[in-house]
Amino acid sequence: MHRRTPITSPFPTIAAALAVWLAFGATAVRAADLPRIDVRVAYPNVKFDRPVALDYPREDPSRYYVVEQHQAKIWSFPAEPRDTSEKKLFLELPDPINRENEEGLLGLAFHPRFKENGEFFVYYSWKGDQRRSVVSRFKVSADDPLTADPQSEERIWVSDVDPFWNHNGGTLRFGPDGFLYISLGDGGSGDDPLNNGQNPKNWFATILRLDVDHPTDGKAYGIPADNPARRSKAHAHWAPEVYAIGLRNVWKYGFDRETGDLWAGDVGQNTWEYVHKIDNGGNYGWSIREGFHPFQPQRRQKPDPAGPIRPPYVEYPHQPTADRPDSGLSITGGYVYRGDAIPELKGWYVYGDFETGRIWGMKPEGGKAAASGEILKLTPQNKLNIASFDETPDGELLILAFDGRVHQIVPAK
């Protein structure tokens, strides 16, 4: 039986412990004071198989591109009109691809200068000599800009051998800085058996940041000058590609289009799911901590010495309690809402749970959660297996769900 673990442990100073308590204690507000949303189908006449990612070229957002995880296909459809039934195959990856539950084609990101170079990037689970994750660069077909050239694949990054099928991360996003960010889980299984959580010398349990436009040292990418290992003596032992560590399995992250802040949903293990603000060089505690709480302290895994562990902003439990009935089992990270349709939601980070369909909002202020709570009243009609949140060009929020539909967050009636 899961139970709540007291927040009494191993922060090195009273100030650090107080910071955790302030962040944790500020997460509940009266339901009447929370923004309210609903969810509706945005495109009733298009449907996908296990859709897990959506992206579009920023210079021309007239078409959206959706990733099908196990089919290993990318489809496009017009953003308008909403009653479109057009769906065009953009790319189908050939075998060998692993298709276990958490594997497959997982990520898609269009180059910021896609109109100029025709480049886009995908993340997939490779079934080659041994299990690995791959990020590849592709180009569109010279004959049809709505079709990719499957022969143009260039593998720019290949992971270390991954002994397990789960915890693959797989989100790709270009940041406001023009660099490509990659989320990679802790290697899989349970309990972090390979002790990757606090090992920044490899790529597991991290978010990576690559410069895909300026390859150096014989690699297909370069290392940004302010990546931790290059800018800080304290981080010199980190792998050059690593941007942040101590992350169990980030399933979706997003940049705040107004501030540039990076927010991530990190899937917990036994008891908690949680949200982090990801900073350059940050350590988020796995597998010493699960959310705000110690994780198997008897293992005595040592924290990386580069800097203190940073607590999450908010968490929610796997088992409901009297004071936390809003339980869930697998977080899906979202975005800070910057649209106009729901004015009271502006500036709130919106995220959800794949298993329960709950959706929360969190208001970040002063380095902590000033307010947090459920913002969707669940009904049989709006309960979804939420695989991904995505933004429209004007800052409204879309949801990909395993009913195969593209949904949109709308004002509550």
C-alpha positions in Angstrom: 0.0 0.0 0.0 1.3 3.4 -1.0 1.6 6.0 1.7 2.8 9.6 2.0 6.4 10.0 3.1 7.2 12.9 5.4 9.4 15.7 4.0 12.0 15.4 6.7 15.0 14.2 4.8 18.2 14.8 3.4 18.4 18.4 2.4 21.8 19.8 3.6 20.5 23.1 5.2 17.5 24.4 7.0 17.1 27.0 4.1 16.9 24.2 1.6 14.4 22.3 3.6 12.3 25.5 4.0 12.3 26.0 0.3 10.9 22.5 -0.2 8.2 23.1 2.4 7.2 26.4 0.8 7.0 24.9 -2.6 5.0 21.9 -1.3 2.7 23.9 1.0 1.6 26.4 -1.6 0.0 23.9 -4.0 -3.6 24.0 -2.8 -6.2 26.7 -3.3 -9.9 26.9 -3.1 -11.6 25.2 -6.0 -13.6 28.4 -6.6 -10.4 30.3 -7.2 -9.0 28.0 -9.9 -9.4 28.5 -13.6 -11.9 26.2 -15.3 -11.6 24.4 -18.6 -13.3 21.8 -20.7 -12.0 19.6 -23.5 -13.6 19.0 -26.9 -12.7 17.2 -30.1 -10.9 19.8 -32.4 -10.8 17.8 -35.6 -13.7 15.3 -35.7 -12.9 13.8 -39.1 -9.3 12.9 -38.6 -8.1 10.0 -36.5 -4.7 8.4 -35.6 -3.3 5.3 -34.0 -1.5 5.9 -30.7 -0.7 9.6 -31.5 2.2 10.8 -29.2 3.6 14.0 -30.7 2.4 17.0 -32.8 4.5 19.7 -34.5 4.5 22.1 -37.4 7.0 24.4 -39.2 7.0 27.7 -37.3 7.3 29.7 -40.6 4.2 28.0 -42.1 1.8 26.5 -39.5 -0.9 25.8 -42.0 -0.5 22.1 -41.6 -0.1 20.0 -38.4 2.0 16.8 -38.3 1.1 14.0 -36.0 3.4 11.0 -34.9 1.9 7.5 -34.6 4.0 5.7 -32.1 3.8 2.0 -33.1 2.9 2.5 -36.7 6.1 4.6 -37.0 4.3 7.0 -39.3 3.9 10.8 -39.5 0.8 12.2 -41.0 -0.1 15.8 -41.9 -3.5 17.5 -42.1 -4.6 21.1 -42.6 -5.0 23.3 -39.5 -8.1 24.8 -41.1 -10.9 24.1 -41.6 -11.6 22.2 -38.4 -14.0 19.8 -40.2 -11.2 18.6 -42.6 -11.0 15.0 -43.5 -7.7 15.3 -45.4 -4.8 13.3 -44.0 -1.6 12.8 -45.9 1.3 10.4 -45.1 4.4 12.4 -44.6 6.9 9.7 -43.5 6.9 6.0 -42.6 10.0 4.7 -40.9 11.1 1.3 -42.1 12.1 -1.5 -39.7 14.0 -2.3 -37.6 12.1 -0.4 -34.9 11.2 -1.6 -31.4 7.5 -1.5 -30.7 7.2 -2.5 -27.0 4.7 -0.5 -25.0 6.9 2.6 -24.4 9.0 2.3 -27.6 8.4 3.3 -31.2 8.5 6.6 -33.0 8.3 9.1 -30.2 9.4 12.6 -31.1 9.2 15.1 -34.0 10.7 18.6 -34.3 10.9 20.8 -37.3 14.0 22.9 -37.8 13.5 26.6 -37.0 14.5 27.3 -40.5 12.6 24.5 -42.1 11.4 26.7 -45.0 15.0 27.3 -45.9 16.5 23.9 -45.4 13.6 21.4 -45.4 15.0 19.7 -42.3 13.1 17.9 -39.5 14.2 15.6 -36.7 12.7 12.4 -35.2 13.4 10.3 -32.2 12.7 6.5 -32.4 13.6 3.2 -30.7 16.0 1.3 -32.9 16.0 -2.4 -33.1 19.5 -2.9 -34.4 22.4 -4.8 -33.1 21.2 -3.9 -29.6 18.4 -1.8 -28.2 19.2 1.9 -28.6 17.4 5.3 -29.1 18.1 7.3 -32.2 17.6 10.9 -33.2 17.8 11.4 -37.0 17.7 14.3 -39.4 15.4 14.0 -42.5 14.6 16.3 -45.4 11.5 16.8 -47.4 11.2 15.4 -50.9 12.4 17.6 -53.7 9.3 16.6 -55.7 6.7 17.1 -53.0 7.1 19.4 -50.0 4.3 17.5 -48.2 6.3 14.3 -48.3 9.6 13.4 -46.6 12.5 11.8 -48.4 13.0 8.5 -46.5 16.4 8.1 -48.1 17.6 11.4 -46.6 18.0 10.0 -43.0 21.2 11.1 -41.2 21.5 9.7 -37.7 22.9 12.5 -35.6 22.7 10.9 -32.2 22.6 7.3 -31.1 22.2 6.4 -27.4 24.2 4.0 -25.4 23.0 0.4 -25.3 19.6 0.4 -23.4 19.0 -3.0 -21.7 15.3 -2.3 -21.0 12.2 -1.4 -23.2 10.8 1.3 -20.9 11.7 4.9 -19.9 12.6 6.2 -23.3 11.7 9.9 -22.9 11.6 10.7 -26.5 10.5 14.4 -26.6 12.2 16.6 -29.1 11.9 20.4 -29.1 14.0 23.3 -30.5 14.4 25.9 -27.7 14.2 29.6 -28.1 18.0 29.5 -28.4 17.8 27.4 -31.6 19.3 24.3 -30.0 17.7 20.8 -30.0 16.6 19.4 -26.7 16.1 15.7 -26.1 14.6 13.9 -23.1 16.0 10.5 -22.2 14.8 8.3 -19.4 16.9 6.6 -16.8 17.4 3.4 -18.8 14.3 1.5 -17.6 13.2 -1.4 -15.5 12.5 -0.1 -11.9 14.4 1.4 -9.0 17.1 2.8 -11.3 19.1 -0.5 -11.2 22.0 0.9 -13.2 22.3 4.0 -10.9 21.9 6.3 -13.9 20.0 9.0 -12.0 23.0 10.7 -10.4 25.5 9.7 -13.1 25.9 12.7 -15.5 28.8 11.0 -17.3 26.3 9.1 -19.5 23.1 10.3 -21.2 20.5 8.4 -19.2 18.1 10.2 -16.8 18.8 13.6 -18.5 17.7 16.2 -20.9 20.4 16.8 -23.6 21.0 19.9 -25.7 22.7 19.8 -29.1 23.7 22.3 -31.7 22.6 20.5 -34.9 23.8 23.4 -37.2 27.5 23.4 -36.3 28.9 19.9 -36.1 32.3 19.5 -34.4 34.8 16.9 -33.4 33.7 14.4 -36.0 30.1 14.3 -34.7 26.9 15.3 -36.5 26.3 18.0 -33.9 28.1 20.5 -31.8 28.0 21.4 -28.1 26.5 24.8 -27.1 29.1 26.9 -25.4 27.0 27.3 -22.3 26.2 23.6 -21.8 27.1 22.7 -18.2 30.3 20.8 -18.9 31.7 23.7 -21.0 30.7 26.7 -18.9 31.4 25.4 -15.3 34.3 23.7 -13.6 31.8 22.2 -11.1 30.1 20.4 -14.1 33.3 19.4 -16.0 32.7 15.7 -15.2 29.3 15.8 -17.0 28.9 14.5 -20.5 29.2 17.5 -22.9 25.7 16.9 -24.3 23.9 16.9 -20.9 21.8 19.9 -20.0 20.1 18.6 -16.8 20.2 15.4 -14.7 18.3 13.4 -12.1 15.2 12.9 -14.2 13.5 9.5 -14.1 11.5 9.6 -17.3 10.4 13.0 -18.6 7.3 12.4 -20.7 6.8 15.7 -22.5 8.2 19.1 -21.8 7.5 22.5 -23.3 9.0 26.0 -23.4 7.0 29.0 -22.2 6.7 31.1 -25.3 6.7 34.3 -23.2 9.6 33.7 -20.8 11.5 30.8 -22.5 11.3 28.7 -19.3 11.4 24.9 -19.8 8.7 22.9 -17.9 8.7 19.1 -17.7 6.5 16.4 -16.4 8.6 13.6 -14.8 7.0 10.1 -14.5 7.5 8.8 -11.0 7.8 5.2 -9.8 5.8 3.9 -6.8 4.0 6.9 -5.3 4.3 10.3 -6.9 4.2 12.2 -10.2 5.8 15.6 -10.4 6.6 18.8 -12.4 10.0 20.4 -12.8 11.2 23.7 -14.1 14.4 22.7 -15.9 17.4 24.9 -15.7 20.8 24.7 -17.2 22.9 22.4 -15.0 20.0 21.4 -12.7 19.9 18.2 -10.7 16.3 17.0 -10.0 17.1 14.2 -7.6 16.2 10.9 -9.1 16.9 8.3 -7.8 17.6 9.8 -4.4 14.2 11.4 -4.4 10.8 10.8 -5.9 9.1 14.2 -6.1 9.5 15.8 -2.7 10.2 12.5 -0.9 13.2 10.3 -0.3 13.4 7.2 -2.5 14.8 4.0 -1.1 17.3 5.8 1.2 18.9 2.5 2.1 20.6 2.5 -1.3 22.7 5.4 -0.2 23.2 6.7 -3.8 25.3 9.8 -3.5 24.0 13.0 -5.1 26.1 14.5 -7.9 28.5 17.1 -6.4 27.9 19.8 -9.0 25.0 21.4 -7.2 22.1 20.9 -4.8 19.1 18.8 -5.7 16.2 20.9 -6.8 12.7 20.0 -5.7 9.8 19.9 -8.1 7.2 22.6 -8.1 4.2 20.3 -7.6 3.4 16.6 -7.3 0.3 14.4 -7.1 -0.1 10.9 -5.6 -0.7 7.5 -7.1 -3.2 6.6 -4.4 -6.0 9.1 -3.4 -6.1 10.3 0.2 -8.5 12.5 2.2 -6.3 15.6 1.5 -5.2 14.6 -2.0 -8.0 12.8 -3.9 -6.6 14.0 -7.2 -4.5 10.9 -7.9 -3.0 9.6 -11.1 -0.4 7.2 -12.4 1.5 8.6 -15.3 2.1 12.4 -15.8 2.0 14.0 -19.2 3.8 17.4 -19.2 2.3 20.4 -20.9 2.7 24.1 -21.4 2.3 27.5 -19.8 -0.9 28.7 -21.3 -0.5 31.9 -23.4 -3.7 31.9 -25.5 -6.6 34.3 -25.4 -9.6 32.0 -25.3 -9.4 31.5 -21.5 -8.0 34.7 -20.0 -8.1 33.5 -16.4 -5.7 30.6 -17.4 -3.0 32.9 -18.7 0.4 32.2 -17.1 -0.7 28.8 -15.6 1.2 25.7 -16.4 -1.3 23.0 -17.7 -0.5 19.3 -17.4 -2.4 16.0 -17.1 -2.3 12.3 -16.4 -2.4 9.6 -19.0 -4.2 7.0 -16.9 -6.9 9.0 -15.1 -7.4 11.9 -17.6 -7.1 14.5 -14.8 -5.8 17.9 -15.9 -4.2 20.4 -13.4 -3.1 24.0 -13.6 -0.2 25.4 -11.6 0.6 29.1 -11.2 4.4 29.6 -10.8 5.5 32.7 -9.0 8.8 33.5 -7.2 10.4 30.1 -7.8 7.5 28.1 -6.4 3.9 27.1 -7.1 1.7 30.0 -5.9 -1.4 27.9 -6.6 -2.3 24.6 -8.0 -5.2 22.3 -8.5 -7.5 20.4 -10.9 -9.0 22.6 -13.6 -11.1 20.0 -15.5 -14.3 18.5 -14.0 -14.0 14.9 -15.3 -16.9 13.3 -17.0 -17.2 10.2 -19.2 -17.2 12.4 -22.2 -14.0 14.4 -21.5 -11.9 11.7 -19.8 -8.9 11.0 -22.0 -5.7 8.9 -22.1 -3.6 12.1 -22.5 -0.5 11.3 -24.5 0.6 14.8 -25.3 -0.2 18.5 -25.0 0.7 20.8 -27.9 0.4 24.5 -28.7 -1.4 26.1 -31.7 0.4 29.0 -33.3 -1.7 31.4 -31.2 -1.0 29.7 -27.9 -4.1 27.6 -27.5 -3.6 24.1 -26.2 -4.3 20.9 -28.1 -4.3 17.3 -26.6 -3.4 14.1 -28.4 -5.2 11.2 -26.8 -5.3 7.4 -27.3 -8.8 7.6 -28.6 -6.9 8.7 -31.7 -8.3 12.2 -31.7 -6.9 15.7 -31.6 -8.7 17.6 -28.8 -8.6 21.3 -27.7 -8.8 22.9 -24.3 -11.7 25.3 -24.2 -13.5 27.5 -21.6 -15.7 25.6 -19.2 -19.4 26.3 -19.7 
